[in-house]
């Protein structure tokens, strides 16, 4: 049955005034016709649903008029609590960001202090930090892990690799494979050079410990903790760079010298192997 122009029709539940004669109706916007009417309970439910998504003023979806909603006075205590709740909600993301930044800063500060003690020795490290100014400690110690990570991104061995390939690899390659491009290093995905990976991050943060251990193994006669750590770190970087250049070069030679067999040759080789086994 078609609706009469004057008949009330709820645009939320699609019921008419004849379906529930006792229901309370509202016309909260400037819409005309039967769709300007809505059940009070339906509108309350719709407003609650929208307020869960956004705290902005709710408007009619058709005429875009903001609904006039008046809340009862609950007293100064409730009003104060509402202000506090809204303030905490607004500053919540900034507070979380501040806590994350503060946590990262104090973690870097602690790591820097541990690194100084580890590299210089407990007595010398504590003496150096106690004699330094607070500004230098608060800015210098957190900079230690940052500098280690940035230093890890310097790929000096790539330059050595290019020079080595330019001077040494051509005579070792098959004549028909010299067009082959060098393979991407094993710690990089093919086709994408990443600025920082978990492998690089762990290597950078573990470098002071590795330098101290290498110094103790290779330079036990050096009495200064700092000099021994510097020598150990330099030896580790040099040895690792040489091994990585050599490994990458061998991968390049291996890929450049690869061959693809004919299917018939593979089948004949398998038949010969099976026949020899019998």
Secondary structure as UniProt FT lines:
FT   TURN            5..6
FT   TURN            11..13
FT   TURN            17..19
FT   TURN            21..22
FT   STRAND          25..26
FT   HELIX           33..36
FT   STRAND          38..39
FT   HELIX           40..53
FT   TURN            61..63
FT   HELIX           76..120
FT   HELIX           122..131
FT   HELIX           134..152
FT   HELIX           156..168
FT   HELIX           170..172
FT   HELIX           175..177
FT   TURN            178..179
FT   TURN            186..187
FT   TURN            190..191
FT   HELIX           198..218
FT   TURN            220..221
FT   HELIX           225..256
FT   HELIX           263..277
//
